[in-house]
Amino acid sequence: MGATHAAVYRLLPSVQVVAIVDPRLEETRTALATKGWEIPVFSDYASAAAAGDFSVVDICLPTDLHLEMALKAFSDGCHVFCEKPIALTVGDAEKMVQAGVVACRQLMIGHCIRFWPEYVELKRVVDSGEHGRLLSLSMSRRTGRPGYTAGDWVNRPERCLGAALDLHIHDTDFLVFLLGLPEAVTSRGIQETTGWNSITSQYQYGQLQVTAEGAWNYPKNWGFQMRFSAVFERAVLDFDSRAISSLMLTVGDQPPMPVTSPLAAGVPANIAGLGGYYHELAYFTQRLKAGLPVDISNGQQATQSLRVVLAEIESARSGKIIILNQ
């Protein structure tokens, strides 16, 4: 993810990557040289801070290290972009948010689905009401078992909690963004020695039917899929990342038709391939340049989404309905 963020920053106007921090010095320098990027690499944050001047720290570390790094960045007067989830616990998330407030600096969390073109189109359709009231929404996110992280940290429950927190939180966060905080959640999951690696949840939003599933206990080479199906009074909007025409709209008795999100229309290939990663960092840097607060995917919103996912895990563990919105 650090490499993805660096690629995005290099495409953004008036944004410069002045340092990369990674203890794997030679491996990182080789990777940069292969891309033709001339960026200084440091083995630790203190060395980077002593060597240069920067205004933003982008944190792409295991989740259990987010708080420690954010506190250092805020103490140095930097704004912070941090990969999701914000933290492992609500307490740590609140400490990060408060540190940003005290430092008068912005905190944004990388819930990129809020900026993913197909999901942006779903929110636009829901908010506009152009196809009538939303009746039901199902979402899913599935992938092969991850084996690509440093030290295999995503498969260590004390550092990650499994797919329920690291993968499924994408959909939970988007549901909160789209519909607000649910009244309650009911979940079932599969807990393995490496964490909650599959979870399926029902969210209580009055009469609206909402479900989401997240799993990474598929075979390693199964691949990746994210999808949603939104049923409105007069139409259905479907998305499947593995389909050739990924976003399809069916209105009344008409045949399904492909849809292009306005956010994706006419976007160059080198940007389109980066999906929501590009749009979220473009938004973040534009807000900073304009001196405006981050009001999409900020720390407070990410903390709220974390609360919901932790409630889902508790529901899966206990077999009980967890009340959220009282």
C-alpha positions in Angstrom: 0.0 0.0 0.0 2.9 2.3 0.6 4.0 1.8 -3.0 0.5 2.6 -4.2 0.3 5.8 -2.2 3.7 6.9 -3.5 2.5 6.3 -7.1 -0.6 8.4 -6.5 1.4 11.3 -4.9 3.7 11.4 -7.9 0.6 12.0 -10.1 -0.8 14.8 -8.0 0.1 18.4 -8.9 2.3 20.3 -6.4 2.8 17.3 -4.2 6.3 15.9 -3.6 7.3 12.7 -1.9 10.4 13.8 0.0 11.2 10.6 2.0 10.2 6.9 2.4 10.7 5.2 5.7 11.2 1.4 5.5 13.7 -0.8 7.5 14.1 -2.9 4.4 16.5 -0.4 2.9 18.1 -2.2 0.1 14.9 -3.9 -1.0 13.0 -0.6 -1.1 15.8 1.3 -2.9 15.9 -1.5 -5.5 12.2 -1.2 -6.0 12.4 2.6 -6.4 15.3 2.3 -8.9 13.2 -0.2 -10.9 10.5 2.5 -11.2 13.0 5.3 -11.9 12.0 7.1 -8.7 14.7 9.1 -6.9 13.3 9.3 -3.4 15.5 9.1 -0.2 14.9 6.0 1.9 15.4 6.0 5.7 15.3 3.0 8.1 13.3 4.9 10.7 11.1 7.9 11.1 13.5 9.8 13.4 16.2 9.7 10.7 13.8 11.0 8.0 12.6 13.8 10.3 16.1 14.9 11.0 17.1 14.9 7.4 14.3 16.9 5.7 11.2 19.1 6.0 7.7 17.7 5.3 4.2 18.6 6.2 2.4 15.2 5.8 3.1 11.8 7.1 1.4 8.9 5.3 1.2 5.8 7.5 1.1 2.4 5.8 2.0 0.2 8.8 0.4 -2.8 10.6 -2.7 -1.6 12.4 -1.2 -2.0 15.9 1.5 0.6 15.0 -0.9 3.3 13.8 -1.3 5.2 17.1 2.4 5.3 17.9 3.3 6.7 14.5 0.4 9.2 14.4 1.4 10.6 17.7 5.0 11.2 16.5 3.7 12.9 13.3 1.3 15.1 15.1 4.0 16.1 17.7 6.2 17.2 14.7 3.4 19.4 13.4 2.4 17.2 10.5 -0.9 16.3 9.0 -1.6 12.5 8.9 -3.1 10.2 6.3 -3.3 6.7 7.8 -4.4 3.5 6.2 -7.5 1.7 7.5 -8.5 0.6 10.0 -7.7 3.5 12.2 -6.8 1.2 15.1 -7.5 -2.1 16.8 -9.4 -0.5 19.7 -11.8 2.5 20.0 -9.6 3.8 22.8 -6.5 4.0 20.5 -8.6 5.5 17.8 -9.9 8.2 20.1 -6.3 9.0 21.2 -5.3 9.5 17.5 -8.3 11.8 16.9 -7.6 13.8 20.1 -3.9 14.2 19.2 -4.8 15.7 15.9 -7.2 18.1 17.5 -4.5 19.2 20.0 -1.9 19.6 17.3 -4.4 21.5 15.0 -3.6 19.1 12.3 -5.8 17.0 9.9 -6.3 13.2 10.2 -7.7 11.2 7.3 -8.1 7.4 7.3 -7.8 5.4 4.0 -11.4 4.1 3.7 -10.9 4.3 -0.1 -14.4 2.7 -0.9 -15.9 6.1 -0.2 -14.0 7.3 -3.2 -14.2 4.3 -5.4 -16.1 5.3 -8.6 -18.8 2.5 -8.6 -19.5 3.1 -4.9 -19.6 6.9 -5.5 -22.2 6.3 -8.1 -24.2 4.1 -5.7 -24.3 6.9 -3.1 -25.3 9.4 -5.8 -28.2 7.2 -6.9 -29.4 6.7 -3.3 -29.1 10.3 -2.4 -30.8 11.5 -5.5 -33.8 9.2 -5.2 -34.0 9.0 -9.0 -35.0 5.3 -8.9 -37.2 5.5 -5.8 -36.5 4.4 -2.3 -33.7 1.9 -1.6 -35.3 -1.4 -0.6 -32.4 -3.7 0.0 -28.6 -3.7 -0.2 -26.2 -6.6 -0.1 -22.4 -6.2 -0.3 -19.5 -8.6 -0.2 -15.7 -8.6 -0.3 -13.8 -11.9 -0.8 -10.2 -12.8 -1.4 -7.7 -15.6 -1.2 -5.9 -16.0 2.1 -3.3 -13.1 2.4 0.3 -14.1 2.5 1.9 -10.9 1.3 2.5 -8.8 4.4 5.8 -8.1 6.3 6.2 -10.7 9.0 2.7 -12.1 8.0 1.2 -9.6 10.4 -2.3 -9.8 8.9 -2.5 -13.4 10.1 -1.6 -12.5 13.7 -4.8 -11.7 15.5 -3.1 -9.5 18.1 -2.1 -7.2 15.2 -5.1 -7.5 12.9 -8.2 -9.4 14.2 -8.5 -11.0 10.7 -10.7 -10.3 7.7 -13.5 -8.9 9.8 -11.5 -5.8 10.7 -9.0 -5.5 7.9 -11.1 -6.4 4.9 -14.8 -6.3 5.8 -14.5 -2.8 7.4 -14.4 -1.4 3.9 -18.1 -2.3 3.4 -19.1 -1.5 7.0 -17.6 2.0 6.7 -19.3 2.6 3.4 -22.7 1.5 4.8 -22.2 4.0 7.7 -21.3 6.7 5.1 -24.3 5.9 3.0 -27.0 5.1 5.6 -25.7 6.4 8.9 -25.1 4.3 12.1 -27.3 1.2 12.2 -29.6 0.6 15.1 -28.1 -2.9 15.7 -26.0 -5.6 14.1 -26.3 -9.4 14.0 -23.3 -11.3 12.8 -22.0 -14.8 12.2 -18.4 -15.6 11.6 -15.6 -18.1 11.4 -12.9 -17.6 13.9 -9.6 -19.4 13.2 -6.2 -19.2 14.9 -5.3 -16.3 12.7 -8.4 -14.2 13.5 -12.0 -13.7 12.3 -11.4 -14.7 8.7 -15.1 -14.7 7.6 -18.0 -12.7 8.8 -21.5 -12.1 7.5 -23.6 -9.3 9.1 -27.2 -8.0 9.0 -27.6 -4.3 9.8 -30.8 -2.9 11.3 -32.0 0.2 9.4 -35.7 0.1 10.0 -37.4 -1.8 7.1 -34.4 -1.6 4.8 -32.7 -5.0 4.3 -28.9 -4.6 4.5 -26.3 -7.4 4.6 -22.5 -7.5 4.1 -20.0 -10.4 3.9 -16.3 -10.3 4.1 -13.9 -13.3 3.9 -10.3 -14.0 3.1 -10.3 -17.7 3.8 -10.6 -18.6 0.1 -7.8 -20.5 -1.6 -4.6 -18.4 -2.1 -5.0 -18.2 -5.9 -8.8 -17.6 -5.9 -8.3 -13.9 -6.5 -10.3 -11.0 -5.3 -13.9 -9.8 -5.7 -15.9 -6.9 -4.4 -19.6 -6.5 -5.3 -22.9 -5.0 -4.3 -26.5 -5.3 -5.3 -28.8 -2.4 -4.6 -32.6 -2.9 -5.1 -34.6 0.3 -5.5 -38.4 0.7 -6.1 -37.9 1.1 -9.9 -34.4 -0.2 -10.6 -31.5 -2.4 -9.5 -27.8 -1.3 -9.5 -25.3 -4.1 -9.5 -21.5 -4.1 -9.2 -19.1 -7.0 -9.6 -15.4 -6.2 -9.8 -14.8 -9.5 -11.7 -17.3 -8.8 -14.5 -16.3 -7.2 -17.8 -19.0 -4.6 -17.4 -18.7 -4.2 -13.7 -21.5 -1.7 -13.0 -24.9 -2.5 -14.4 -28.3 -0.7 -14.1 -31.6 -2.4 -14.7 -34.6 -0.1 -14.9 -38.1 -1.5 -14.9 -38.6 -3.9 -17.8 -35.5 -2.6 -19.7 -32.5 -4.9 -20.2 -29.5 -4.4 -17.9 -27.2 -1.6 -19.2 -23.6 -0.8 -18.3 -23.0 2.4 -16.3 -19.9 4.6 -16.1 -19.6 6.6 -12.9 -19.1 10.3 -13.6 -16.0 10.0 -11.4 -14.5 7.5 -13.8 -15.5 9.1 -17.1 -12.6 10.3 -19.2 -10.0 9.5 -16.5 -6.6 8.5 -17.9 -5.6 4.9 -17.6 -2.8 5.6 -15.2 -5.3 7.2 -12.8 -8.2 4.9 -13.5 -6.2 1.8 -12.5 -5.6 3.3 -9.0 -9.3 3.5 -8.3 -10.3 5.1 -5.0 -6.7 5.3 -3.9 -6.1 8.2 -6.3 -9.4 10.0 -5.5 -8.9 9.8 -1.7 -5.4 11.2 -1.8 -6.4 13.9 -4.3 -9.2 14.9 -2.0 -6.9 14.9 1.1 -4.2 17.0 -0.5 -6.7 19.4 -2.0 -8.3 20.0 1.4 -4.9 20.7 3.0 -3.9 23.1 0.2 -7.2 25.0 0.6 -6.9 25.1 4.4 -10.2 23.2 4.7 -11.0 20.4 7.2 -11.2 16.8 6.0 -14.9 16.0 6.2 -15.0 12.7 4.4 -13.2 9.7 6.1 -11.8 11.7 8.9 -10.7 10.3 12.2 -14.1 10.7 13.9 -15.9 8.9 11.1 -13.3 6.1 11.0 -13.7 5.6 14.8 -17.5 5.2 14.3 -16.9 2.6 11.7 -14.5 0.8 13.9 -17.1 0.7 16.7 -19.6 -1.0 14.3 -17.1 -3.6 13.1 -16.1 -4.4 16.7 -19.8 -4.8 17.5 -20.1 -7.2 14.6 -17.2 -9.3 16.0 -18.8 -9.3 19.4 -22.1 -10.4 17.9 -20.3 -13.3 16.1 -18.5 -14.2 19.2 -21.6 -14.1 21.5 -24.4 -15.0 19.2 -26.3 -12.0 20.4 -27.7 -8.9 18.7 -25.6 -5.9 19.5 -27.5 -2.6 19.9 -25.6 0.5 18.5 -28.0 3.4 17.9 -30.0 4.1 21.0 
